[in-house]
Amino acid sequence: MSMYKNEFVGCHLHQQTFDILRSVRELIIKFVANSGYKYQPKIDHDGKPLVRRTTALHHVARSGFLNKDIMVRELFKIYNNFDVNYTDSTGLTHFHVACAIGCDDVVNTFLELGQDPNLLVHETGYSVLHLALAYDRREVAQLLLKSGADPNLANPEGSTALHLICKMDSSYDLMKLLLEISDEKRRPVFIDAQDKEGKTALHLALENKHKEVARLLLRSNANPNLANPEGSTALHLICKMDRPIALMELLLEISDEKSRPLLLHAQDQEGNTVLHWTLKKFRKNIAKWLLRKGADPTLADNKGSTALHIICKMRIFVLYQAAEKWCQSNFGQ
């Protein structure tokens, strides 16, 4: 019993020590920041500030400290000469850190002083906009886009700003803003750009059930006939969603407007058409709707099943369910 008690006390002390160290780090940084101390950049022979140096701000930003956001904000009170963008050996700068942490006022000051809104971290290939979106810093992303950040730049995974926004929760407003700014600046967005997995922003929006974002993309000429790595087009993905009719009707409406026919007969890697998927999900009304729009019921999937085969299996399954229910109610089995 004493052994378990000792282990418990040891773990507790370890956690307490860690918590104390964390608090001490934060207190020291706050104390220095509140004292009014400002870091003065070192000057080279020509009287220019030396920007190639790793600062305390870099160290904290790369740490796993739970309270590093607070510490970084305090450190920016010390490293407040925003004419100088300190860069460590990997290419990470103070500007990158401000964008990743979400220091809106610091980012704004950097931009006002002429900082490049497309600045890359050389080690990772991420731009400041990629960092802001990856860490869900929406205000920073807005500042960058309004200052000319290029939404078409791709990160090492092939993801553009469109892809990253579609992976976020509640992404409608940010997507709308990006598209509006692109129109204002007459800078076309590569709406159908594919990441290294072959996915477009529309694929990601539909996979993440972002229906309103999908609407925006479709209205902005996203191609619904492009297939993802599984061979699924926008129609395949929509038919797997709850209440898909409204989006399907929008697809058809836009395809008519743009004179770009929808590929109702497109088959995924398993040979499934949209009609196959609809029937497999027991969506009879949608299946009727697709047939009226011209879906081909004679196409077979990789197992040789046509729409008729699936319908027959559905009927057998429904009969089996009814028989099972009857047995349970009559025999308790």
C-alpha positions in Angstrom: 0.0 0.0 0.0 2.9 2.3 0.9 4.4 1.7 -2.5 1.3 2.9 -4.3 1.1 5.9 -2.0 4.7 6.8 -2.7 4.0 6.5 -6.5 0.9 8.7 -6.2 2.8 11.3 -4.2 5.7 11.2 -6.6 3.4 11.7 -9.6 1.6 14.5 -7.8 4.9 16.3 -6.9 6.1 15.9 -10.5 2.9 17.5 -11.8 3.1 20.3 -9.1 6.8 21.0 -10.1 5.8 21.1 -13.8 3.0 23.5 -13.0 5.2 25.7 -10.9 7.9 25.9 -13.6 5.2 26.8 -16.1 3.9 29.5 -13.9 7.4 30.8 -13.2 8.3 31.0 -16.9 5.1 33.0 -17.5 5.7 35.3 -14.5 9.3 36.1 -15.5 8.3 37.0 -19.0 5.4 39.1 -17.7 7.7 40.8 -15.2 10.2 41.8 -17.9 7.5 42.9 -20.3 5.8 45.1 -17.6 9.1 46.6 -16.5 9.2 48.4 -19.8 12.3 46.6 -21.1 12.5 46.6 -24.9 15.0 44.5 -26.9 17.4 46.5 -28.9 18.5 45.0 -32.2 22.2 44.5 -32.8 23.7 46.5 -35.6 26.1 45.3 -38.4 29.0 47.3 -39.8 26.7 49.2 -42.1 24.4 50.2 -39.3 21.7 47.8 -40.3 20.0 45.6 -37.7 21.0 41.9 -37.7 17.8 39.9 -38.4 19.4 36.4 -38.5 19.1 35.4 -34.9 17.1 33.0 -32.8 15.2 34.9 -30.1 13.4 33.8 -26.9 10.2 34.3 -28.9 11.3 31.6 -31.4 12.1 29.2 -28.6 8.7 29.7 -26.9 6.8 29.4 -30.2 8.5 26.1 -30.9 7.9 24.8 -27.4 5.1 22.5 -26.2 4.2 24.9 -23.4 0.4 24.9 -22.8 0.5 28.6 -22.1 2.8 29.6 -25.0 0.1 31.8 -26.6 0.1 34.0 -23.5 3.9 34.0 -23.3 4.3 34.9 -27.0 1.9 37.9 -26.6 4.0 39.1 -23.7 7.3 38.6 -25.6 6.0 40.8 -28.4 5.9 43.7 -25.9 9.6 43.2 -25.5 10.4 42.5 -29.2 8.3 45.4 -30.3 10.5 46.8 -33.1 8.4 45.5 -36.0 10.7 47.0 -38.6 13.0 44.1 -37.8 11.6 40.6 -38.5 14.0 38.2 -36.7 14.6 35.0 -38.5 15.9 31.7 -37.1 18.0 29.1 -38.9 14.9 27.4 -40.3 13.4 30.5 -41.8 10.8 30.9 -39.0 10.3 34.7 -38.4 8.5 36.7 -35.8 5.9 37.5 -38.4 5.2 33.8 -38.9 4.9 33.3 -35.1 2.4 36.3 -34.9 0.3 34.7 -37.6 0.3 31.2 -36.1 -0.5 32.4 -32.5 -3.1 34.9 -33.7 -1.6 38.2 -32.5 -3.9 40.3 -34.7 -2.5 43.7 -33.7 1.1 42.6 -34.2 0.3 41.1 -37.6 -1.5 44.3 -38.6 1.6 46.4 -37.6 4.0 44.1 -39.6 1.7 44.5 -42.6 1.5 48.3 -42.3 5.3 48.4 -42.2 5.4 46.5 -45.6 5.9 42.9 -44.5 5.3 40.4 -47.3 1.8 38.7 -46.8 3.1 35.7 -48.7 6.2 35.1 -46.6 7.2 31.4 -46.5 8.8 29.3 -43.8 11.7 27.9 -45.8 11.9 24.7 -43.7 8.2 23.7 -44.1 7.0 25.6 -47.2 4.1 27.0 -45.4 3.1 30.7 -46.0 1.8 33.0 -43.3 -1.7 32.4 -44.7 -1.3 28.6 -44.4 -0.2 29.0 -40.8 -3.1 31.3 -39.9 -5.6 28.9 -41.5 -4.0 25.7 -40.1 -4.2 27.2 -36.5 -7.7 28.6 -37.1 -6.6 32.3 -36.8 -9.5 33.8 -38.8 -8.9 37.5 -38.0 -5.3 37.1 -39.1 -6.4 35.3 -42.3 -8.7 38.2 -43.1 -5.9 40.7 -42.5 -3.5 38.8 -44.8 -6.1 38.3 -47.6 -7.0 42.0 -47.5 -3.3 42.8 -47.7 -2.7 40.8 -50.8 -1.9 37.2 -49.6 -2.1 34.8 -52.5 -4.9 32.2 -51.9 -3.5 30.0 -54.7 -0.2 29.3 -53.0 0.0 25.6 -52.2 1.6 24.1 -49.1 3.8 20.9 -49.3 0.6 18.8 -49.1 -0.8 20.6 -52.2 -3.4 22.4 -50.1 -4.3 26.0 -51.0 -6.2 28.4 -48.8 -9.5 27.0 -50.3 -8.6 23.4 -49.1 -7.6 24.6 -45.6 -10.8 26.6 -45.2 -12.9 23.7 -46.2 -11.3 21.6 -43.4 -12.3 24.2 -40.8 -15.5 24.3 -38.8 -18.0 27.1 -39.6 -16.0 28.1 -42.6 -18.7 29.8 -44.7 -17.9 33.5 -43.7 -14.1 33.1 -44.4 -14.7 31.3 -47.7 -17.2 34.1 -48.7 -14.6 36.8 -47.8 -11.8 35.0 -49.7 -14.0 34.8 -52.9 -15.2 38.5 -52.5 -11.6 39.8 -52.0 -10.4 37.8 -55.1 -13.2 39.4 -57.1 -12.4 42.9 -55.8 -8.7 42.5 -56.6 -9.5 40.8 -59.9 -7.2 37.9 -58.9 -8.8 34.6 -60.0 -8.9 31.8 -57.4 -7.9 28.3 -58.7 -11.3 26.9 -57.6 -10.6 23.4 -58.9 -7.0 23.1 -57.6 -6.3 19.6 -56.4 -4.1 18.7 -53.4 -1.6 15.8 -53.5 -4.4 13.4 -52.8 -6.3 14.6 -55.8 -9.0 16.4 -53.8 -10.5 19.8 -54.7 -12.0 22.3 -52.2 -15.5 21.1 -53.3 -14.6 17.5 -52.4 -13.5 18.6 -48.9 -16.5 20.8 -48.4 -18.8 17.9 -49.2 -16.8 15.4 -47.2 -17.0 17.7 -44.1 -20.7 18.3 -44.6 -20.2 22.0 -45.3 -23.3 22.4 -47.5 -23.3 26.3 -47.6 -19.6 26.3 -48.5 -20.3 23.8 -51.3 -23.0 26.1 -52.6 -20.5 29.0 -52.7 -17.9 26.9 -54.6 -20.5 25.7 -57.1 -21.7 29.3 -57.7 -18.0 30.2 -58.2 -17.7 27.6 -61.1 -16.3 24.6 -59.2 -16.4 21.6 -61.5 -18.7 19.0 -60.0 -17.6 16.3 -62.4 -14.0 16.0 -61.1 -13.4 12.8 -59.2 -11.6 12.4 -55.9 -9.0 9.5 -55.3 -11.9 7.1 -54.7 -13.5 8.1 -58.0 -16.3 9.9 -56.3 -17.6 13.1 -58.0 -19.6 15.8 -56.2 -22.8 13.9 -57.0 -21.5 10.7 -55.3 -20.5 12.7 -52.2 -23.8 14.6 -52.1 -25.9 11.5 -52.3 -24.2 10.1 -49.2 -25.3 13.2 -47.2 -28.5 13.7 -45.2 -31.2 15.6 -47.2 -29.2 15.8 -50.5 -32.0 16.9 -52.8 -31.5 20.7 -52.5 -27.8 20.4 -53.4 -28.5 18.0 -56.2 -31.1 20.4 -57.6 -28.6 23.3 -57.3 -26.0 21.2 -59.2 -28.4 20.6 -62.0 -29.5 24.3 -62.1 -25.9 25.4 -62.3 -25.0 22.8 -64.9 -27.9 24.1 -67.0 -26.8 27.8 -66.5 -23.2 27.0 -67.4 -24.1 24.5 -70.2 -21.9 21.9 -68.5 -23.7 18.6 -68.3 -23.5 16.6 -65.0 -22.0 13.1 -65.4 -24.9 11.2 -63.9 -23.3 7.9 -65.1 -19.8 8.5 -63.6 -18.6 5.4 -61.7 -16.3 5.4 -58.6 -13.5 2.9 -58.1 -16.1 0.2 -57.1 -18.1 0.9 -60.2 -20.9 2.6 -58.3 -22.9 5.3 -60.0 -24.9 7.9 -58.0 -28.0 5.7 -58.6 -26.2 2.7 -57.1 -25.3 4.6 -53.9 -28.8 6.1 -53.6 -30.4 2.7 -53.8 -27.9 1.1 -51.4 -28.9 3.8 -48.9 -32.6 3.1 -49.3 -33.4 6.5 -50.7 -36.2 5.6 -53.1 -37.5 9.1 -53.7 -34.0 10.3 -54.7 -33.6 7.3 -56.9 -36.8 8.2 -58.7 -35.6 11.8 -59.0 -32.3 10.6 -60.6 -34.1 8.3 -63.0 -36.3 11.2 -64.1 -33.1 13.2 -64.7 -31.7 10.5 -67.0 -29.6 8.2 -64.7 -28.9 4.9 -66.5 -30.3 1.9 -64.5 -28.5 -0.7 -66.7 -24.9 0.2 -65.6 -23.3 -2.5 -63.4 -20.9 -2.0 -60.6 -17.7 -4.1 -60.2 -19.7 -7.0 -58.7 -22.0 -7.0 -61.7 -25.0 -5.4 -59.9 -27.3 -3.1 -61.7 -29.9 -0.9 -60.2 -32.4 -3.8 -60.7 -30.2 -6.2 -58.7 -30.0 -3.7 -55.8 -33.7 -3.1 -55.8 -34.3 -6.9 -55.6 -31.9 -7.2 -52.7 -33.6 -4.3 -51.0 -37.0 -6.1 -51.3 -35.5 -9.3 -49.9 -34.0 -7.3 -47.0 -37.3 -5.6 -46.3 -39.1 -8.9 -46.3 -36.4 -10.4 -44.0 -36.9 -7.5 -41.6 -40.6 -7.9 -41.6 -40.4 -11.7 -41.0 -37.9 -11.1 -38.2 -40.2 -8.6 -36.6 -43.2 -10.9 -36.9 -41.2 -13.8 -35.2 -40.2 -11.6 -32.4 -43.7 -10.4 -31.7 -45.2 -13.9 -32.0 -42.5 -16.1 -30.5 -40.3 -13.7 -28.7 -37.3 -14.7 -30.8 
